Amino acid sequence: MQWSALTARSIRTTLREGDLVVAFAAPLVIYICFYVPLRRSMESDGVDYAQYLLPLVAVYAMFLSAMFAGDRAAREIVGGMATRLRAMPVPAWIPITARMSANVLRAVVSLAGAFVIGSIFGFRFHALGAALVFLILILSFGAAMVIITDALGTYTRNSELASTVLFGPILLLVMTSTGFVPVQGFPGWIQPLVRNQPISQITEALRGLADGRFDASLGIAAIWIAAFLLVGAVLAVGAQGRRS
């Protein structure tokens, strides 16, 4: 009962403040902003850019959901909701899981936006089983990012800091990944980093799954996501201890 009530409250807040609209629309904008200027040059090299770009946009959608999660967690602390809940017989795990429910909904809506725009421009899944693994992988990545930013929001109690502390590293990882262009498009000295960093590994695994393939990058991507989940769990426990 407590979990359902807090989950409903989190979802109502998400609906009232228009988070789902932003979550759905942002991947559309990002996809178009990169697809339109880069499609011609990429497809001249034989790359189906609609198929190539979608995994990176899906990763971006998860990052966006994580930013919202950090903001919501910090606002809950600053607004006094966490203090009120501590004064009530509410187990510590219930507020966290209630926020996670709203965050998962936001992530699913954002991912749906990515699939809608990708499908319009020609993205397609080529095997049902691989498509299901695609969804599991990307939502697992999203859950890891949400747990990390929720913990940061709880720990810092600063919604702006919680959202921006990861902005630099995220931007660096995205722009120096194979998400937008193949590794050959980067200078030779940085190609090893580009090829092996987590965003590249995850997007490459997602591309293979979209095409119906289970590549070696899938195992590497799973290891990275497991590591992110572990970091998120450690941060969440630490943030909960500081909050208590």
Residue pairs with C-beta under 8 A, 6 or more apart in sequence:
2 90
2 91
2 94
3 94
3 97
3 98
6 94
6 95
6 98
7 97
7 98
7 101
7 102
9 98
10 72
10 98
10 99
10 101
10 102
11 101
11 102
11 105
13 72
13 102
14 20
14 102
14 105
14 106
19 68
19 106
20 105
20 106
20 109
22 64
23 61
23 64
23 65
23 68
23 106
23 107
23 109
23 110
23 113
24 109
24 110
24 112
24 113
25 113
26 60
26 61
26 64
26 110
26 113
27 57
27 58
27 60
27 61
27 64
27 110
27 111
27 113
27 114
27 117
28 113
28 114
28 116
28 117
30 57
30 60
31 53
31 54
31 57
31 114
31 117
31 118
31 121
32 117
34 53
34 180
35 49
35 50
35 53
35 121
38 49
38 53
38 180
38 181
39 49
39 50
42 49
42 52
42 181
43 49
47 182
48 122
50 118
50 121
50 122
50 123
51 122
51 123
51 124
51 207
51 210
51 211
52 207
53 118
53 179
53 180
54 114
54 115
54 118
54 123
54 210
55 138
55 179
55 202
55 203
55 204
55 206
55 207
55 210
56 174
56 177
56 179
56 180
56 199
56 203
57 114
57 117
57 118
58 111
58 114
58 115
58 138
58 206
59 138
59 141
59 174
59 179
59 199
59 202
59 203
59 206
60 114
60 174
61 107
61 110
61 111
61 113
61 114
61 142
62 107
62 110
62 111
62 138
62 139
62 141
62 142
62 145
62 146
63 145
63 170
63 174
64 110
65 103
65 106
65 107
65 110
65 142
65 145
65 146
66 142
66 145
66 146
66 148
66 149
66 166
67 149
67 163
67 166
67 167
68 103
68 106
69 99
69 103
69 106
69 145
69 146
69 149
69 150
69 153
70 149
70 150
70 152
70 153
70 159
70 162
70 163
70 166
71 153
71 159
71 162
71 163
72 99
72 102
72 103
72 150
72 153
72 159
73 99
73 149
73 150
73 151
73 152
73 153
73 154
73 162
74 153
74 154
74 156
74 157
74 158
74 159
74 161
74 162
75 153
75 159
76 82
76 95
76 99
77 153
77 154
77 157
77 243
78 157
78 158
78 159
81 95
82 95
82 154
82 243
85 95
86 244
92 240
92 244
96 150
96 236
96 240
99 150
100 143
100 146
100 147
100 150
103 146
103 150
104 139
104 142
104 143
104 146
107 139
107 142
107 143
107 146
108 139
111 135
111 138
111 139
111 142
115 123
123 210
124 210
125 131
125 134
125 210
125 212
126 210
126 211
126 212
127 212
130 208
130 209
130 210
130 211
130 212
130 213
130 214
131 209
131 210
133 209
133 214
133 218
134 206
134 209
134 210
137 202
137 205
137 206
137 209
137 218
137 221
137 222
137 225
138 206
140 225
140 229
141 202
141 225
141 228
143 229
144 225
144 228
144 229
144 231
144 232
145 228
145 232
146 232
147 229
147 232
147 233
147 235
147 236
148 166
148 228
148 231
148 232
148 235
149 162
149 163
149 166
150 236
151 232
151 235
151 236
151 238
151 239
152 161
152 162
152 165
152 166
152 235
152 239
153 159
153 162
154 236
154 239
154 240
154 242
154 243
155 235
155 238
155 239
155 242
155 243
156 162
156 165
173 197
173 198
173 199
174 199
176 186
176 190
176 193
176 194
176 197
177 194
177 197
177 199
177 200
177 203
178 194
178 195
178 200
178 203
178 204
179 199
179 200
179 203
183 191
183 194
183 195
183 200
184 191
186 194
194 200
198 221
198 224
198 228
201 217
201 220
201 221
201 224
202 221
202 224
202 225
204 215
204 217
204 221
205 215
205 217
205 218
205 220
205 221
205 222
206 221
208 214
208 215
208 217
208 218
209 218
